[in-house]
Amino acid sequence: MLNLTVHFDSTRFGRVVIDGQEYGDVLVLVDGTVMKRRAGIFRSHKVNSEEIKPILEGRPKILIVGTGQWGLLRVTEEALKLASEHKVEVIELRTPEAIKKFNALPGKKAALVHVMC
């Protein structure tokens, strides 16, 4: 399954709505699995290579990163290099734009969405 059933409905500060259900920060895997972004180091304003490893296992073509309502989340150079080694294009956008982009793109895609700043 290529996450054809995953649809971002909306976002606001602190929340994203996916298929009618509210979440905080999430990962959306290629197979349609929606996972909460783990606490601790993985809930910082930096996305590192360890955090994207579960996403890359699904072999997406594109990883959409929602960088928060104001765009403060950053993907580290290390994580970008790992994605590149897996031939995954990383698109970083403010979360409102990221969810629109995710919904519009066909194919093997994944997402990491930050919902705060």
Secondary structure by P-SEA (a helix, b strand, c coil): ccccccccccccccccccccccccbbbbcccccccccccccccccccccccccccccccccbbbbcccccccccccaaaaaaaaaacbbbbbccaaaaaaaaaaccccccbbbbccc
